[in-house]
Amino acid sequence: MSANRVLVVIVGPTGTGKSELSLDLAESLGAEGTPAEIVNADAMQLYRGMDIGTAKLGADDQRGIPHHLLDVLAVTDEAAVARYQTEARAAIEDITARGAVPILVGGSGLYVSSVVYDFQFPATDPVLRARLEAELVEQGPGALYARLKIVDPGAAARIGASNGRRLVRALEVVELTGAPHLAALPGEPVYWRPTVTLGLRAPREELTARLDARVDRMWSAGLLDEVSGLIPAGLESGVTASRAIGYAQALGQLSGRLSQAEAIEQTQQLTRRYARRQVSWFKRSVDTHWIDYDAPDRLRAARSHL
């Protein structure tokens, strides 16, 4: 391995142990004299205070390994993949300049791909964006979704009928460029820099059980208290943070719209659906080296590809 050239990426659906493997791999490299640092690629872990619901590693659990792009946004900030791309690549360049190995870890497919591949994001037009956002308020997301299905059915299928913010952005891109929304991997992806991608996989039945149990643990660990503490910080008005899986449901429970059982069940359903989307996204890359999440020799398997 050339420490100043190769980017290591660890992907896979939520609940497969990506963080643990990244720590094991960083420690293994460090023991051989090659330092490694971890760069977060989970969009919700960018937010300060959103810890339990995102399974974010606390400082005491990071084993002394430097982590980047955790806790960099307030819950009132809107996450933007174009900005993330710039900041993540700057962190990776800094890590490699110091002779360390960057390990990009996360399950947010577009965020990972924006760093790994030569993604070019279209600019934005404030006037056009304002018009589309006004239409969203006046007509609702269903009308924008119907329009997007006509001009870019692929983007409409990926985004769905309820995510107004992404529908606005997709329509903006189509109007600006005359081309489909660029939220999918290119047909022939071009890597930003030499990259080794490791993927963790789990049988669907086992993953479903793990995810359901994980949601139960979130509530037992105090997710409601965490969310209550974030309300004064503006969580309810956060465009991105307030919609995060688990957080939206906890807000619903706190407001009385959902019972605890309903909040947990809804979070479990959405988490399972999200995991399926993650699997579909990461399967697109033919260069990923897949490892069973519970393989006793998974670190050795990971090292064999570096």
Buried (B, 14 or more C-beta within 10 A) or exposed (E): BEBEEBBBBBBBBBBBBBBBBBBBBBBBBBEEEBBBBBBBBBBBBBBBBBBBBBBBBEEEEBEEBBBBBBBBBBBBBEBBBEBBBBBBBEBBEEBBEEEBBBBBBBBBBBBBBBBBBEBEBBEEBEEBBEBBBEBBEEEEBEBBBEBBBEBBEBBBEBBEBEBBBBBBBBBBBBEBEEEBBBBBBEEEBEEBBEBBBBBBBBEEEEBBEBBBEBBEEBBEBEBBEBBBEBBEBBBBEBEBBBBBBBBBBBBBBBEEEBEEEEBBBBBBBBBBEBBBEBBEBBEBBEEBEBBBBEEEEBBEBBBEEB
